[in-house]
């Protein structure tokens, strides 16, 4: 409920005209008492309903589910990263292996020519 200063001023003027200056302070006090009782009753009912349905447990479960979902996503990302790194390392190992056409005993060929 969003009430601005203009609305409050307008309601005050109307109340002053309708009730008069003698009864207006009493009416405001009575209204304030009723509003406070209404708020208190509403908060008590809200608390009772939350206790009854276990709202705290539900909130905790939702939080735990969110955390587990994030952990699953992280595990999947790490697994994908591990697979990518393994594939990259396998490629590098394959590229670093000596080719079969290169001389295996290069020092011996130097010794034979001398």
N, C-alpha and C positions, 0 to 999 in steps of 0.2 A: 504494500500500500504506500504509494508515493504522494504525499500531500505537501504542497509548497506553502510558502509564506502567504501568498495571495489567498489561497483557499482557507487557511487558518484565520486570516483577518476577516474574510467574508463570513465565515461561520461565527466568529466572535461578535460581529456587528448584529447578525440575525438573532443570536442568542440574547444579546443585550436588549434588543427591541422586543423580542417575544417574552422573555422572563422578567426583564426590568433589572435595575441595579441592585435591588434588595435581595432578590432570590438567586441571582446569578452565581455568587460565590458558593452558596449551598449546593446548587445544581452541579457545579464543577467538581466539588469535593465528592459528591455522590457518584458522579460519572467516573471519577478517578478510582474510587473504591471498587466499583463494579468491574472496571477494566482490569485492575490488579487481581481480583478474585478469578476472573475469567482466564487470565494468563496463568495463574498458579494452577488452576484446575486443568487447563490444557497441558501444561508441563508435567503434572502428575500422571495424567492419562497417557501421555506420550512415553514417559519413563516406564510405566507399568506394561504397556504394549511391547516396548523394546525388551524388557526383561522376559516377558512371556514368550516371545518368539525367538529369543536368543540372538538379538541383533549383533551383539558383540562377537558371538561365535561365527555368525555369518560373515561379518566384516573380516574377521581373522582368516576364515577359510578362503574368501575371495582374494585377500592379500597373498596367502600362501599359494593359491592357484596361479596368480600372476607371477610370483617369484619362480615357481616351478616352470612355467612357460618360458620365462626369460632364460633360465638355466638350460632348458632343452634347446632353445635357439642357439645359445652360446656353444653347447656341446656339438650341435650340428655344424656350426661354423668352424669350430676347431677340427672336427673330423674331416671336413672338406679341405681345410688348410693342410692337414696332415697328408691327405691323398695327393693334393697338388704338389706339395714339397717332395713326396716320395717319387712322383712321376718326374719331377724336374731333376732330382738326384740320379734317378735311373738313366735319364737322357744324358746327363753329364758324364756318368760312368761309361756309358756306351761310346760317347764321343772321345773320351780320353784313352780308350783301349788302343794299343798299337796295332797298326794295320799289318796284314800278313805279308805284304810285299816289301816292307822295310827290312833291312838286314838285321838279323837277330844278334849276331856277334860282331858288332862294329869294331871293337878293339882288336879282334883277331885279323880282320882285313888290313888293319894298319900294320900289324906285326908281320904279315906275309909279304907285304910290299917292301919292307926294309931289308 
